[in-house]
C-alpha cells in the first residue's frame, strides 16, 4: 500500500489516522506531496515511518529550462498550415 500525505497530514483524521494506518495495514511507502512542511511535522513523519519500517519519500516536480527567452536569438516565426485530412508527422528522437 502506498500513502500520499499532503499539507500537514492532509489525510482524513490527520496524524492520528496516519499512525493507525501505518500500524494496522501493510504500508510500503509514504510520499510527502506538500512543497513545504513544518520541520516538526516532517520530523514526526520521519520518526513514525522509521518505527514502522516504512519508506518515506518526498515528491518533487520541477521544470527544466530548455530555451532561455532572454538569450534566444530572434528568428522569423514559421506557421504551418495543414489540411484536415493530413496529419503532421514529426520524428521523435529520445
C-alpha positions as CSV (number, residue, x, y, z in Angstrom):
1,X,0.0,0.0,0.0
2,X,1.2,3.5,-0.9
3,X,0.1,6.6,1.1
4,X,0.4,10.2,-0.1
5,X,0.5,12.9,2.5
6,X,-0.2,16.5,1.5
7,X,-0.1,19.7,3.5
8,X,0.4,18.9,7.2
9,X,-1.1,15.4,7.3
10,X,-3.9,16.2,4.9
11,X,-5.3,12.8,5.4
12,X,-8.7,12.2,6.8
13,X,-8.1,12.1,10.6
14,X,-4.7,13.7,10.3
15,X,-1.6,12.4,12.0
16,X,-3.6,10.1,14.3
17,X,-5.2,8.4,11.3
18,X,-1.8,8.0,9.6
19,X,-0.4,6.4,12.8
20,X,-3.3,3.9,12.9
21,X,-2.9,3.1,9.2
22,X,0.8,2.5,9.4
23,X,0.3,0.2,12.4
24,X,-2.7,-1.7,11.1
25,X,-2.1,-2.1,7.3
26,X,0.9,-3.3,5.3
27,X,2.1,0.0,4.0
28,X,5.2,0.0,1.8
29,X,5.8,3.7,1.4
30,X,4.6,7.2,2.5
31,X,5.0,10.0,0.0
32,X,5.0,13.6,1.1
33,X,3.5,15.7,-1.7
34,X,3.4,19.1,0.1
35,X,6.0,21.5,-1.2
36,X,6.5,23.0,2.3
37,X,6.1,21.2,5.6
38,X,6.9,22.5,9.1
39,X,10.2,20.8,10.3
40,X,8.4,19.4,13.4
41,X,5.8,17.7,11.2
42,X,8.4,16.3,8.9
43,X,10.4,15.0,11.9
44,X,7.2,13.4,13.3
45,X,6.7,11.6,10.0
46,X,10.4,10.5,9.9
47,X,10.1,9.0,13.4
48,X,6.8,7.3,12.7
49,X,8.0,5.8,9.4
50,X,11.3,4.7,10.9
51,X,9.5,3.0,13.8
52,X,7.0,1.3,11.4
53,X,9.8,0.4,8.9
54,X,8.1,2.3,6.1
55,X,9.9,4.2,3.4
56,X,9.3,7.9,3.5
57,X,9.8,10.0,0.3
58,X,9.1,13.5,-0.9
59,X,7.6,14.0,-4.4
60,X,9.3,16.9,-6.2
61,X,8.2,18.2,-9.6
62,X,10.4,20.8,-11.3
63,X,10.7,22.5,-14.6
64,X,13.9,22.2,-16.6
65,X,14.5,25.2,-18.8
66,X,15.3,24.3,-22.4
67,X,15.3,27.7,-24.1
68,X,16.1,30.8,-22.1
69,X,13.9,33.6,-23.6
70,X,16.5,36.2,-22.6
71,X,19.3,34.5,-24.6
72,X,17.3,33.2,-27.5
73,X,18.0,34.9,-30.9
74,X,15.1,36.4,-32.7
75,X,14.1,34.3,-35.7
76,X,11.2,34.6,-38.1
77,X,8.2,32.6,-37.0
78,X,7.1,29.7,-39.2
79,X,3.5,29.0,-39.4
80,X,2.4,25.6,-40.7
81,X,-0.9,25.2,-42.4
82,X,-2.4,21.8,-42.6
83,X,-5.4,20.3,-44.3
84,X,-7.8,18.5,-42.0
85,X,-7.3,15.2,-43.9
86,X,-3.5,15.3,-43.5
87,X,-1.5,14.5,-40.3
88,X,1.6,16.4,-39.5
89,X,4.3,13.8,-38.6
90,X,7.3,15.0,-36.6
91,X,10.0,12.4,-35.9
92,X,10.8,11.9,-32.2
93,X,14.3,11.4,-31.1
94,X,14.8,10.4,-27.5
